[in-house]
Amino acid sequence: MADLATLQTRLAEAETAEHSLLTGTRVAVVARDGRRIEYTPGSLPQLQAYIADLRSQIAALTGTPSTDWRLNRRAGRPVFGR
């Protein structure tokens, strides 16, 4: 696992790429593991998965819960009337 500063830099780059795709840029480029990866609007789910992974790695290093609601969901049914 990379150090915290590296993970934070990667997360910032990935979030910038996600923003570019969501606002209409056709291609966003991110450096990952020494390679250039180009994301297109069709590969947005892969980029979002990468962002979620980076957030969980940062959370593990800092000992804080992830801010990604998709990672914090708990299975189960709602309880009413308590």
N, C-alpha and C positions, 0 to 999 in steps of 0.2 A: 504494500500500500504506500502511496506517495505521502509526502509530508503535508501538513495543513495548508501552508502557503501555496504549494503547487495545486492542491485540490481546489482551493478558493479561486486561483487564477483560471483554472480549467472551467470551473463553474461559471465564472463571469463571461468567459468566451462563449460557452455553450448557450447561456441565456441571451447574449447579444445575437447569436446566430438564430436562436428561436424567435426573437423579436423581429429580426429581419425577415424571416420567412412569414411570420404572421402579419406583417405590414406590407407584404407584396413583393419583396425581393425574391427573385426566382431561385437563386443559389446562395447558400451561406457556407463559408469554409471555416472549419475548426481543426486545430492541430490536436491530434490524439495519439499518444504513444509514439511520437516521432514521425507520424504520418499526417498528411493533409487529407481530411475527409470533407467531401462536398455533400451538403444536404440540400435536397429540393423539397418543395411542398409535399410531395408524395412520401418522403422519408421523415416527415415531422414526428410520427410516433417513435421512431428509433432515436431521434434527437431528444425527445422528452423522456424516454427511458434512460438515456445516458445522463441527463440532468438529474433525474430521480436517484440514480446510482451515486452520482457525485455528492448529492445532498445527504444520502445515507452514510457514505464514507466520512463526510465531515462531521455528521452527528455522532458517529462512533468514536471519532478522534477527540471530540470536544466533550463528550458525555452528555450532550443535550438531545432532547427528542427531535426528530425530524420535523420540519415545518411543512412537509409535503403531506397533505391530508390523505392522499391515496395510500401512503405507507402507514398511516396511523389508524386506519379503519379497523374496527373490531367486528368480527362476525357475531351474529346473534340476533335475537329479536328484541324489539323495544319492550320495556316494562312499563305498564301504566298503573296508576292508582296506588302508588306507595306513599 
